[in-house]
Amino acid sequence: LYVLLAAAIINFCGDVIMVPNSNPWVGGAAGAAWATVFSQYGALIMFWRWMTTRPKVGVDKGQGLKLNWKKLGGMFGSKKHDNIINEEDETKRVDVTQGIMELTGTSAEGKSRRKQFRAFLGSKNLLKGIRLQSSYESLHSAKEDRPAIVKSSPKTRGFLADGKLTLRDYLSVSKIDAPTAKEFAPFVIPVTTTSIGRISGYIAMSHVASSTLGTFDMAAHQIIFSIFCCLTPIVDALSQVAQSFVPSIHGIKAKSEARANALRKTINNFRKVGACFGVLLVSLVSMIPLISRYFTSDPLVMQKVNGAIPGVALFLIVNGLMCAGEGSLLGQKDLVFLRNSYALFFFTVPAYMLRLKYRALAGLQTVGIGTMWAAFATYNVIRTTIWHARLAQLQRRTNREVQ
C-alpha cells in the first residue's frame, strides 16, 4: 500500500508539473502519459528494493523492574544507605549489622527501632512487601526463561536477496522448474481467457464511441469510464479473497456434511458482502451528477453523462456478486467452465457492440452512450446470474456426495 501511495503521489506531481507545459512532447495529454510512466517505474524500483533487501531482525528488550524497599517502612539498614533493589544492580551490598543488633538487643539506641518493628509486624506493610518480593522474583525468573522475541516481517520481503533470482533466470528455459510449472499449467488458459474476456467489452465500447458516436458522446464516455474505473477496484479484491478462503474448504479430501455446510456458508457470506458492496457502489454512482461539473463545463456533455448513469448503476449493483461468484468458482477450480464462458463472452459482447455500431451508421437505431452502457450492464447481469447458477449446481453436487 505504501508503494501504491507513493506511485500515486509521483503521478499527481508529474501531472501538475508536465500537463501545463506547452511543449507537445511533454505537455498536455503527453505530459499526463509521461507522469503515469514515471509513477510505474517508481513503483517498480520500490518493489524491487523491497524484494531484494532483507528485513532487520529486532529483539524486544523489556524494561527492567525496579522496587523501592523504602516504601516498606525503612526497617532494614541505616538511612545512610540506598535501600533500592533493582534488576540492573542486584549485587549491591547493604550493611544491616547495626540494624540487626539494635532489633535483637536491649540497648537504649534501638528502643525506637524495636517499637517501630513491632508496629510494622502488625500492619499491612508486611504483606505488601511479601507480595512485591514474590512478584519481583516471578518476573525476574520469567524474563530469564523467555526467548528473544523477533519482529515478524512479510514473507515477500527480501525473498530475492542473495542472488536467488537474476535477470538471466527469467530468460533461461533451463531454469524453469518443471514440477512447479506443471502445477500452474491448468490455470494459464482459464485465467488468460478470463482477463481477455473481461476487457473485450471495454475495448468494443470505446471503439463504438470513437467511431460512431459524436464528440459529445465520446467526451461523456471518457468521463463515465474514468469514474467507472475508480469504482470497480472496490469489489475486485472480493474475487481474490474468495480465491483465498474457498480452496481451504473445498480442498478437504474427506467428503462430509460439515465440509458441505462450511462451503455453503462461506459462499453465502461472500454473496452478502458482494450485495452490500453493490449498494455502496450505487450510492456512489448517484453522486455523479454532482461531481460531473468538475470534469466538464459543457451542459450537453453533462447531459450525456447523466444519460449513462442508469446503465452504470445496473452494472455496479451486481458487480460485487459477480466478483464473489467468479472468485468462488476459481476457488473450487471450476476452470473449464470459466474458460468456456469467457471464451463465449469474448466474441458475443464485442459482436453485440459492433451490431449497435452498424445500426447507428445505417440509421436504424439511435445509439448513444446510454445505449452502450445499458447493453454492457445487461452483459454483467447475465454473467452474474450464470456464475451463481453454476455455484448452486456445484453445491447440490457436493450435498449429494455426503448423502
Phi, psi and chi 1 to 4 in degrees:
 res  aa     phi    psi   chi1   chi2   chi3   chi4
   1 LEU       -  -35.6  -67.5  177.5      -      -
   2 TYR   -63.9  -39.2  -70.9  123.8      -      -
   3 VAL   -65.8  -43.8  173.2      -      -      -
   4 LEU   -63.3  -40.0  -63.4  178.6      -      -
   5 LEU   -64.2  -42.5  177.5   61.5      -      -
   6 ALA   -64.0  -40.0      -      -      -      -
   7 ALA   -64.3  -38.8      -      -      -      -
   8 ALA   -65.5  -38.3      -      -      -      -
   9 ILE   -66.0  -41.6  -66.2  174.2      -      -
  10 ILE   -61.9  -43.1  -65.7  172.7      -      -
  11 ASN   -62.1  -44.4 -162.0  -13.0      -      -
  12 PHE   -63.7  -46.1  174.9   76.6      -      -
  13 CYS   -63.1  -39.2  -65.7      -      -      -
  14 GLY   -63.1  -40.4      -      -      -      -
  15 ASP   -62.5  -44.3  -72.5  -23.1      -      -
  16 VAL   -63.3  -37.7  172.0      -      -      -
  17 ILE   -82.0  -41.8  -65.1  172.2      -      -
  18 MET   -95.2  -35.2  -56.3 -177.3   71.7      -
  19 VAL   -60.4  -41.3  170.7      -      -      -
  20 PRO   -68.8  -11.1  -19.7   33.2      -      -
  21 ASN   -64.2  139.9 -163.4  -61.4      -      -
  22 SER   -83.1  -11.8   58.4      -      -      -
  23 ASN   -68.4  128.3 -169.5  -52.1      -      -
  24 PRO   -67.1  -18.1   23.2  -33.0      -      -
  25 TRP   -86.7  -27.8  -69.7   97.9      -      -
  26 VAL  -125.5    0.7  -65.3      -      -      -
  27 GLY  -115.2  170.2      -      -      -      -
  28 GLY    66.1 -135.8      -      -      -      -
  29 ALA   -64.7  -35.7      -      -      -      -
  30 ALA   -64.0  -38.5      -      -      -      -
  31 GLY   -63.8  -40.2      -      -      -      -
  32 ALA   -63.7  -38.7      -      -      -      -
  33 ALA   -65.9  -41.7      -      -      -      -
  34 TRP   -64.8  -37.7  -81.3  115.6      -      -
  35 ALA   -62.2  -40.5      -      -      -      -
  36 THR   -64.8  -40.9  -57.0      -      -      -
  37 VAL   -62.1  -45.0  170.7      -      -      -
  38 PHE   -63.0  -39.8  -68.1  147.7      -      -
  39 SER   -65.5  -37.6   68.5      -      -      -
  40 GLN   -69.3  -39.9  -64.4  -56.3  -57.9      -
  41 TYR   -68.3  -35.6  -86.4  100.1      -      -
  42 GLY   -61.9  -42.8      -      -      -      -
  43 ALA   -63.7  -39.4      -      -      -      -
  44 LEU   -60.5  -44.2  173.9   63.6      -      -
  45 ILE   -64.2  -42.6  -66.8  171.7      -      -
  46 MET   -67.0  -41.1  -74.2 -177.5  -80.8      -
  47 PHE   -64.4  -40.7  -86.9  125.8      -      -
  48 TRP   -64.0  -41.4 -178.2 -100.4      -      -
  49 ARG   -66.3  -37.3  179.6  165.7  179.0   78.9
  50 TRP   -61.0  -41.6  172.2  -90.0      -      -
  51 MET   -82.8  -17.3  -67.4 -175.2  -69.1      -
  52 THR  -107.7    2.3   56.1      -      -      -
  53 THR  -116.8  124.2  -54.8      -      -      -
  54 ARG   -75.0  145.1  -70.4 -170.8  176.5  -81.9
  55 PRO   -73.8  152.6   27.5  -34.1      -      -
  56 LYS   -80.3  131.7  -65.3 -178.9  179.0  179.6
  57 VAL   -87.8  124.7  179.8      -      -      -
  58 GLY  -114.7  151.7      -      -      -      -
  59 VAL  -114.4  134.5  178.8      -      -      -
  60 ASP   -78.4  113.6 -175.6   16.1      -      -
  61 LYS  -105.0  112.1  -64.4 -178.1  178.9  179.4
  62 GLY   -77.2  162.9      -      -      -      -
  63 GLN   -77.3  142.6  -63.2  -70.8  -24.4      -
  64 GLY   -70.9  146.8      -      -      -      -
  65 LEU   -86.8  131.3  176.8   66.2      -      -
  66 LYS  -122.7  130.0  -64.2 -177.0  178.8  179.7
  67 LEU  -123.1  133.6  -62.4  176.1      -      -
  68 ASN  -106.5  107.7 -170.5  -17.2      -      -
  69 TRP   -79.2   -3.7  -72.9   93.0      -      -
  70 LYS   -65.8  -23.6  -70.9 -178.6  179.1  179.3
  71 LYS   -66.6  -14.6  -65.6 -179.0  179.3 -180.0
  72 LEU   -85.4    3.6  -58.0 -178.8      -      -
  73 GLY   115.3   -3.9      -      -      -      -
  74 GLY    63.6   39.7      -      -      -      -
  75 MET   -79.1  -30.4  -64.4  -79.5   74.0      -
  76 PHE  -111.0  128.6  -55.8  100.8      -      -
  77 GLY    90.0  160.3      -      -      -      -
  78 SER   -77.2  154.5  173.2      -      -      -
  79 LYS   -68.5  -12.3  -65.8 -178.6  180.0  179.8
  80 LYS   -77.5  -16.2  -62.0  179.8 -179.6  179.9
  81 HIS   -98.7  156.2  -64.0  -75.8      -      -
  82 ASP   -89.1  108.5 -173.8    8.0      -      -
  83 ASN   -95.0   45.8  -64.7  -36.0      -      -
  84 ILE  -104.9  123.3  -60.8  176.0      -      -
  85 ILE  -107.1  124.6  -57.8  176.6      -      -
  86 ASN  -141.7  169.0   58.6   63.6      -      -
  87 GLU   -69.7  -26.3 -168.7  174.9  -11.6      -
  88 GLU   -78.5  -22.4  -46.0  -64.5  -22.2      -
  89 ASP  -139.5   67.3 -171.5   13.3      -      -
  90 GLU   -75.6  -23.1  -62.7 -177.5   57.2      -
  91 THR   -94.1    9.4   59.9      -      -      -
  92 LYS   -67.0  129.6 -168.4  169.8 -175.3  177.9
  93 ARG   -89.0  140.2  -63.6 -177.0  179.4 -179.2
  94 VAL  -125.2  127.3  179.7      -      -      -
  95 ASP   -84.9  109.1 -174.1    6.1      -      -
  96 VAL  -113.3   12.8  -64.6      -      -      -
  97 THR   -61.5  -47.5  -55.3      -      -      -
  98 GLN   -63.0  -39.1 -176.7   63.8   28.0      -
  99 GLY   -64.9  -40.5      -      -      -      -
 100 ILE   -65.8  -42.2  -66.2  173.9      -      -
 101 MET   -62.0  -40.3  -66.7  -66.0  -65.9      -
 102 GLU   -69.4  -35.3  -68.6  178.2   -4.1      -
 103 LEU   -72.3  -35.8  -75.9  174.1      -      -
 104 THR   -95.8  -13.1   57.8      -      -      -
 105 GLY   -94.0 -168.5      -      -      -      -
 106 THR  -123.1   17.1   58.3      -      -      -
 107 SER   -68.7  155.5   61.8      -      -      -
 108 ALA   -69.2  -28.7      -      -      -      -
 109 GLU   -64.5  -29.6  -67.0   84.4   -4.8      -
 110 GLY   -97.5    7.2      -      -      -      -
 111 LYS   -62.9  -45.8 -176.1  175.8 -179.2 -179.9
 112 SER   -67.8  -34.7   60.7      -      -      -
 113 ARG   -68.3  -40.1 -174.6 -179.7  -66.6  -84.7
 114 ARG   -66.3  -36.9  -70.2 -168.9  -65.8  -87.9
 115 LYS   -66.4  -41.2 -178.3  177.9  179.6 -178.8
 116 GLN   -66.9  -35.7 -171.0  179.3    6.5      -
 117 PHE   -67.9  -42.2 -179.5   64.7      -      -
 118 ARG   -63.3  -38.9  -74.4 -166.9  -64.7  -89.8
 119 ALA   -65.3  -35.7      -      -      -      -
 120 PHE   -67.0  -39.2  172.6   73.1      -      -
 121 LEU   -63.3  -27.9  -68.3  176.6      -      -
 122 GLY   -94.7    4.4      -      -      -      -
 123 SER  -103.0  177.0   67.8      -      -      -
 124 LYS   -80.4  -12.1  -63.1 -179.7  180.0  179.6
 125 ASN   -63.5  -29.6  -71.9  -23.1      -      -
 126 LEU   -64.7  -49.7  178.5   60.6      -      -
 127 LEU   -62.5  -36.2  -66.1  176.1      -      -
 128 LYS   -63.4  -41.4 -177.1  177.9  178.4 -179.4
 129 GLY   -65.7  -38.9      -      -      -      -
 130 ILE   -63.5  -42.4  -64.7  173.1      -      -
 131 ARG   -64.4  -42.6  -66.9 -167.2 -169.9  100.1
 132 LEU   -62.5  -42.0  -73.3  172.9      -      -
 133 GLN   -64.9  -41.4  177.2   64.8   18.3      -
 134 SER   -64.6  -42.1  177.1      -      -      -
 135 SER   -64.2  -40.9  -59.5      -      -      -
 136 TYR   -61.6  -46.7  168.4   73.6      -      -
 137 GLU   -65.0  -37.5  -67.8  176.8   -7.5      -
 138 SER   -66.8  -45.2  -61.1      -      -      -
 139 LEU   -66.5  -39.0  -69.7  173.4      -      -
 140 HIS   -64.1  -41.6 -179.2   70.6      -      -
 141 SER   -67.2  -39.8  176.4      -      -      -
 142 ALA   -66.1  -37.1      -      -      -      -
 143 LYS   -68.0  -36.7 -176.6  174.1 -178.7 -179.6
 144 GLU   -66.1  -34.3  -70.4 -179.3  -14.5      -
 145 ASP   -87.4  -11.5  -62.1  -23.5      -      -
 146 ARG   -77.8  130.8 -177.8 -179.0   62.5 -171.5
 147 PRO   -74.3  160.9   26.4  -34.2      -      -
 148 ALA   -64.7  137.0      -      -      -      -
 149 ILE   -94.5  116.4  -58.6  175.2      -      -
 150 VAL   -97.6  130.1 -179.6      -      -      -
 151 LYS   -64.6  129.6  -65.0 -179.3 -180.0  178.9
 152 SER   -75.8  152.8   60.5      -      -      -
 153 SER  -138.5  155.2   60.5      -      -      -
 154 PRO   -58.1  146.5  -23.5   32.9      -      -
 155 LYS   -66.6  -26.9  -65.4 -178.9  179.6  179.2
 156 THR   -76.2  -16.0   55.8      -      -      -
 157 ARG   -69.2  116.7  179.1   73.9 -177.5  -88.9
 158 GLY    75.7   16.7      -      -      -      -
 159 PHE   -75.3   -9.0   83.0   99.4      -      -
 160 LEU  -101.9    8.9  -66.1 -179.2      -      -
 161 ALA   -71.9  166.8      -      -      -      -
 162 ASP    62.3   28.1  -58.6  -31.2      -      -
 163 GLY    65.7   29.4      -      -      -      -
 164 LYS   -66.7  -31.2  -67.7 -179.5  179.6  179.1
 165 LEU  -141.5  126.7 -168.5   63.0      -      -
 166 THR  -120.3  173.1   62.1      -      -      -
 167 LEU   -63.3  -33.3 -178.7   61.3      -      -
 168 ARG   -64.5  -30.9 -179.2  177.3  -62.3  179.8
 169 ASP   -64.4  -30.9  -65.3  -30.3      -      -
 170 TYR   -69.6  -31.7  -75.0  103.7      -      -
 171 LEU   -95.4  -10.9  -55.1  176.4      -      -
 172 SER   -94.0  123.5  176.7      -      -      -
 173 VAL   -70.8  -31.9  179.5      -      -      -
 174 SER   -67.1  -18.1   60.6      -      -      -
 175 LYS   -83.1   -7.0  -64.2  -70.3 -175.1  177.8
 176 ILE   -69.8  130.8  -63.2  177.1      -      -
 177 ASP   -82.7  104.0 -172.8   -5.6      -      -
 178 ALA   -59.2  -46.8      -      -      -      -
 179 PRO   -60.1  -41.0  -24.0   35.0      -      -
 180 THR   -67.8  -41.7  -55.7      -      -      -
 181 ALA   -62.7  -33.8      -      -      -      -
 182 LYS   -67.4  -34.4 -171.8  176.2 -179.6  179.9
 183 GLU   -67.8  -34.2  -66.4  179.0    4.5      -
 184 PHE   -87.5  -15.7  -78.8   93.0      -      -
 185 ALA   -55.3  -42.9      -      -      -      -
 186 PRO   -62.1  -19.5  -21.8   33.4      -      -
 187 PHE   -89.8  -14.4  -65.8   89.7      -      -
 188 VAL   -63.4  -55.7  173.7      -      -      -
 189 ILE   -67.2  -47.2  -64.7  178.2      -      -
 190 PRO   -60.3  -44.4  -24.5   35.3      -      -
 191 VAL   -67.4  -39.3  172.8      -      -      -
 192 THR   -65.0  -47.6  -57.4      -      -      -
 193 THR   -65.1  -32.9   54.6      -      -      -
 194 THR   -63.5  -46.4  -62.8      -      -      -
 195 SER   -65.1  -45.0  -59.3      -      -      -
 196 ILE   -66.8  -41.2  -64.0  175.7      -      -
 197 GLY   -63.2  -32.2      -      -      -      -
 198 ARG   -73.3  -32.8  -65.3 -177.9   72.3  171.9
 199 ILE   -92.3  -12.3   65.3  173.8      -      -
 200 SER   -62.3  -37.6   63.0      -      -      -
 201 GLY   -64.8  -40.1      -      -      -      -
 202 TYR   -62.9  -43.0  -57.8  139.9      -      -
 203 ILE   -63.7  -43.9  -63.5  173.9      -      -
 204 ALA   -63.6  -40.8      -      -      -      -
 205 MET   -63.4  -43.8  -72.7  176.8   62.8      -
 206 SER   -64.2  -37.4  -61.4      -      -      -
 207 HIS   -64.7  -45.7  168.6   70.7      -      -
 208 VAL   -64.1  -41.3  173.7      -      -      -
 209 ALA   -64.5  -40.7      -      -      -      -
 210 SER   -79.8  -28.9   60.5      -      -      -
 211 SER   -99.9  -16.1   62.2      -      -      -
 212 THR  -121.5  -46.0  -52.4      -      -      -
 213 LEU   -80.7  167.9  -53.8 -177.6      -      -
 214 GLY   -80.5 -177.7      -      -      -      -
 215 THR   -64.0  -40.3  -55.2      -      -      -
 216 PHE   -66.5  -40.9  -63.4  105.3      -      -
 217 ASP   -65.9  -38.5  -79.3  -71.0      -      -
 218 MET   -65.1  -42.4 -176.0   60.5 -166.7      -
 219 ALA   -64.2  -41.2      -      -      -      -
 220 ALA   -65.7  -37.3      -      -      -      -
 221 HIS   -64.1  -40.0  174.1   69.3      -      -
 222 GLN   -63.8  -38.7  -71.6  -59.9  111.0      -
 223 ILE   -67.3  -48.4  -65.7  173.1      -      -
 224 ILE   -63.2  -41.9  -79.2  -69.8      -      -
 225 PHE   -67.0  -35.7 -171.0   67.6      -      -
 226 SER   -64.4  -45.3  -61.2      -      -      -
 227 ILE   -64.8  -40.0  -62.0  174.2      -      -
 228 PHE   -60.0  -43.3  175.5   82.0      -      -
 229 CYS   -67.8  -23.6  -69.5      -      -      -
 230 CYS   -79.1  -26.0  -67.2      -      -      -
 231 LEU   -91.1  -35.9  -64.3  178.3      -      -
 232 THR   -63.7  -33.9   49.7      -      -      -
 233 PRO   -62.8  -15.9  -24.4   34.4      -      -
 234 ILE   -61.5  -34.7  -64.4  176.9      -      -
 235 VAL  -108.0   -6.7  -66.1      -      -      -
 236 ASP   -61.5  -34.2  -77.8  -13.8      -      -
 237 ALA   -65.9  -20.8      -      -      -      -
 238 LEU   -62.6  -36.3 -168.3   58.4      -      -
 239 SER   -64.7  -40.8  175.0      -      -      -
 240 GLN   -68.7  -38.1  -58.7  169.7    8.6      -
 241 VAL   -65.5  -40.7  174.7      -      -      -
 242 ALA   -63.1  -37.0      -      -      -      -
 243 GLN   -67.0  -20.1  -66.7  175.3   50.7      -
 244 SER   -87.4  -36.5  -59.0      -      -      -
 245 PHE   -88.6  -42.7  -81.5   87.7      -      -
 246 VAL   -63.0  -42.3  173.4      -      -      -
 247 PRO   -59.8  -31.7  -24.8   34.6      -      -
 248 SER   -64.7  -25.7   60.9      -      -      -
 249 ILE   -93.9  -45.6  -57.6  173.4      -      -
 250 HIS   -66.4  -27.8 -177.1  -94.5      -      -
 251 GLY   -78.9   -4.4      -      -      -      -
 252 ILE   -66.9  124.8  -60.9  175.6      -      -
 253 LYS   -72.9  -34.1  -65.2 -177.8  179.7 -179.9
 254 ALA   -71.6  119.3      -      -      -      -
 255 LYS   -82.6  109.4  -49.9  -63.9 -178.0 -178.3
 256 SER  -138.3  165.5   62.4      -      -      -
 257 GLU   -67.9  -34.6 -174.9  176.3   -5.5      -
 258 ALA   -63.2  -39.5      -      -      -      -
 259 ARG   -64.0  -44.1  171.8 -178.5  173.8  -87.2
 260 ALA   -63.5  -42.3      -      -      -      -
 261 ASN   -67.4  -39.7  -68.7  -25.8      -      -
 262 ALA   -64.3  -39.4      -      -      -      -
 263 LEU   -65.4  -42.9 -172.1   61.7      -      -
 264 ARG   -64.8  -44.1  174.3  178.9   54.3   80.1
 265 LYS   -65.6  -39.6  -69.2  179.7 -179.5  179.3
 266 THR   -63.5  -45.9  -59.1      -      -      -
 267 ILE   -66.1  -39.6  -65.8  175.3      -      -
 268 ASN   -63.4  -36.3  -74.1  -21.4      -      -
 269 ASN   -64.9  -40.2  -72.3  -24.4      -      -
 270 PHE   -65.6  -35.4  -81.3  112.8      -      -
 271 ARG   -63.3  -42.6  -74.4  170.0  174.7  158.5
 272 LYS   -62.9  -44.0  -66.0  174.5 -176.2  177.6
 273 VAL   -63.8  -42.1  174.3      -      -      -
 274 GLY   -62.0  -40.4      -      -      -      -
 275 ALA   -65.0  -40.7      -      -      -      -
 276 CYS   -63.2  -42.8  -67.7      -      -      -
 277 PHE   -65.6  -33.6  -87.6  109.2      -      -
 278 GLY   -60.9  -43.2      -      -      -      -
 279 VAL   -64.0  -40.8  174.4      -      -      -
 280 LEU   -61.6  -44.2  172.3   63.3      -      -
 281 LEU   -65.1  -40.0  -68.8  177.1      -      -
 282 VAL   -64.7  -38.2  169.9      -      -      -
 283 SER   -63.6  -34.0   64.5      -      -      -
 284 LEU   -72.0  -37.6  -64.6  176.4      -      -
 285 VAL   -63.5  -34.2  169.1      -      -      -
 286 SER   -64.0  -14.5   65.2      -      -      -
 287 MET   -90.4   -3.1  -60.1  174.7   62.9      -
 288 ILE   -58.2  -43.4  -69.0  179.0      -      -
 289 PRO   -58.6  -26.3  -25.8   35.6      -      -
 290 LEU   -79.8  -29.9  -58.9  176.6      -      -
 291 ILE  -103.1   -8.2   64.6  174.1      -      -
 292 SER   -64.1  -25.9   59.7      -      -      -
 293 ARG   -68.9  -16.3   64.1  176.8 -179.2  -89.7
 294 TYR   -80.7  -11.4  -63.1  106.7      -      -
 295 PHE  -101.2  -26.9  -66.6   87.6      -      -
 296 THR  -155.2  152.1  179.1      -      -      -
 297 SER  -107.2   -0.4   58.0      -      -      -
 298 ASP   -81.2  120.5 -166.2  -55.8      -      -
 299 PRO   -64.0  -31.1   21.2  -31.4      -      -
 300 LEU   -69.4  -39.0 -173.0   55.7      -      -
 301 VAL   -65.2  -41.7  175.1      -      -      -
 302 MET   -62.8  -35.1  -73.2 -168.4  -74.9      -
 303 GLN   -64.8  -41.1 -179.5 -177.2   -4.5      -
 304 LYS   -65.5  -38.6  -62.2  -72.0 -174.0 -179.4
 305 VAL   -62.3  -45.2  169.2      -      -      -
 306 ASN   -63.8  -29.9  -65.4  -22.5      -      -
 307 GLY   -68.8  -21.8      -      -      -      -
 308 ALA   -91.3   -8.8      -      -      -      -
 309 ILE   -59.9  -43.5  -70.4  177.7      -      -
 310 PRO   -58.0  -41.7  -25.9   35.6      -      -
 311 GLY   -66.3  -41.4      -      -      -      -
 312 VAL   -65.0  -41.5  176.1      -      -      -
 313 ALA   -64.2  -41.8      -      -      -      -
 314 LEU   -63.8  -38.1  179.2   59.9      -      -
 315 PHE   -64.4  -47.1 -175.5   99.7      -      -
 316 LEU   -78.2  -25.3  -67.4  176.8      -      -
 317 ILE   -67.4  -24.0 -163.4  170.5      -      -
 318 VAL  -106.9    0.3  -61.9      -      -      -
 319 ASN   -68.4  -33.5 -157.7   43.2      -      -
 320 GLY   -64.4  -41.9      -      -      -      -
 321 LEU   -65.2  -36.9  -69.1  170.2      -      -
 322 MET   -62.9  -46.2 -171.6  -79.7  -61.4      -
 323 CYS   -65.4  -39.4  -69.1      -      -      -
 324 ALA   -64.0  -42.1      -      -      -      -
 325 GLY   -67.1  -43.0      -      -      -      -
 326 GLU   -63.8  -44.5 -176.5  179.2  -81.7      -
 327 GLY   -64.3  -36.9      -      -      -      -
 328 SER   -68.2  -37.0  -60.9      -      -      -
 329 LEU   -67.8  -41.4  -70.9  173.8      -      -
 330 LEU   -64.9  -37.3  -74.1  170.6      -      -
 331 GLY   -64.5  -29.1      -      -      -      -
 332 GLN   -92.1    7.0  -62.8 -172.9   54.9      -
 333 LYS    58.4   38.6  -62.9 -176.3  179.2  179.8
 334 ASP   -86.6   61.5 -162.4   11.0      -      -
 335 LEU   -74.1  -37.6  -54.5  177.7      -      -
 336 VAL   -64.5  -41.9  175.8      -      -      -
 337 PHE   -62.3  -46.0  177.3   80.1      -      -
 338 LEU   -65.0  -40.1  -74.8  172.4      -      -
 339 ARG   -61.4  -47.4  179.9 -163.6   64.0 -166.2
 340 ASN   -66.5  -37.9  -64.2  -22.0      -      -
 341 SER   -65.7  -46.7  -61.8      -      -      -
 342 TYR   -72.8  -28.7  -88.5  111.6      -      -
 343 ALA   -62.9  -38.3      -      -      -      -
 344 LEU   -68.4  -44.8  179.0   63.6      -      -
 345 PHE   -64.6  -31.0  -66.1  145.0      -      -
 346 PHE   -58.8  -31.9  176.1   76.9      -      -
 347 PHE   -97.2  -39.1  -66.5  102.3      -      -
 348 THR   -72.2  -42.0   55.1      -      -      -
 349 VAL   -65.3  -50.6  175.9      -      -      -
 350 PRO   -62.2  -34.7  -24.8   35.6      -      -
 351 ALA   -61.9  -41.3      -      -      -      -
 352 TYR   -68.3  -38.6 -174.7   79.5      -      -
 353 MET   -64.6  -40.6  -67.5  -64.8  176.1      -
 354 LEU   -66.8  -30.3  -66.8  176.3      -      -
 355 ARG   -66.3  -39.4 -178.7  175.3  178.6  -87.5
 356 LEU   -61.8  -40.0  -71.7  178.2      -      -
 357 LYS   -61.9  -45.2  172.3 -174.8  175.3 -179.4
 358 TYR   -62.1  -45.0  167.9   75.9      -      -
 359 ARG   -67.3  -32.9  -68.2  177.9   64.2   84.0
 360 ALA   -69.9  -43.8      -      -      -      -
 361 LEU   -67.8  -32.3  -66.4  177.0      -      -
 362 ALA   -81.9   -6.1      -      -      -      -
 363 GLY    76.8   16.8      -      -      -      -
 364 LEU   -85.3  -20.0  -59.4  175.6      -      -
 365 GLN  -152.4  140.3 -178.7 -179.4   -5.3      -
 366 THR   -84.0  110.6  -57.5      -      -      -
 367 VAL  -110.7  127.8  177.2      -      -      -
 368 GLY  -132.5 -173.9      -      -      -      -
 369 ILE   -64.7  -32.9 -179.3  176.8      -      -
 370 GLY   -65.0  -36.6      -      -      -      -
 371 THR   -64.5  -43.7  -50.6      -      -      -
 372 MET   -62.9  -47.2  -72.8 -164.3  -44.9      -
 373 TRP   -70.1  -29.9  -81.7   98.1      -      -
 374 ALA   -66.0  -40.7      -      -      -      -
 375 ALA   -66.4  -40.4      -      -      -      -
 376 PHE   -67.2  -37.2 -163.2   54.0      -      -
 377 ALA   -66.3  -37.2      -      -      -      -
 378 THR   -61.5  -39.7  -56.7      -      -      -
 379 TYR   -60.5  -41.3  150.3   67.8      -      -
 380 ASN   -69.5  -36.3 -158.0   35.1      -      -
 381 VAL   -64.7  -43.3  171.0      -      -      -
 382 ILE   -62.8  -43.9  -65.9  172.8      -      -
 383 ARG   -61.9  -44.5  178.2  172.8   54.9  167.8
 384 THR   -62.0  -42.8  -56.3      -      -      -
 385 THR   -61.6  -42.2  -55.8      -      -      -
 386 ILE   -64.7  -43.3  -67.2  174.2      -      -
 387 TRP   -59.4  -46.9  -68.9  170.4      -      -
 388 HIS   -78.7  -26.2  -71.0  -82.3      -      -
 389 ALA   -65.9  -39.5      -      -      -      -
 390 ARG   -66.6  -40.3  177.4   62.7  173.9  177.8
 391 LEU   -63.1  -39.9  -74.3  171.7      -      -
 392 ALA   -63.2  -38.4      -      -      -      -
 393 GLN   -65.3  -42.9 -178.3 -175.5   15.4      -
 394 LEU   -66.0  -35.6  -66.8  176.9      -      -
 395 GLN   -67.2  -40.1 -174.8   63.2   43.7      -
 396 ARG   -63.1  -37.6  -71.3 -167.2  -63.7  -90.1
 397 ARG   -66.0  -39.5 -173.4 -179.0  -60.3  171.8
 398 THR   -65.6  -40.1  -56.8      -      -      -
 399 ASN   -65.2  -36.6  -66.9  -22.3      -      -
 400 ARG   -67.5  -28.1  -74.8 -163.9  -62.7  -91.7
 401 GLU   -67.8  -22.0  -67.7  176.3   -8.5      -
 402 VAL  -106.5    0.7  -62.2      -      -      -
 403 GLN   -85.6      -  -70.9  177.8   -5.9      -
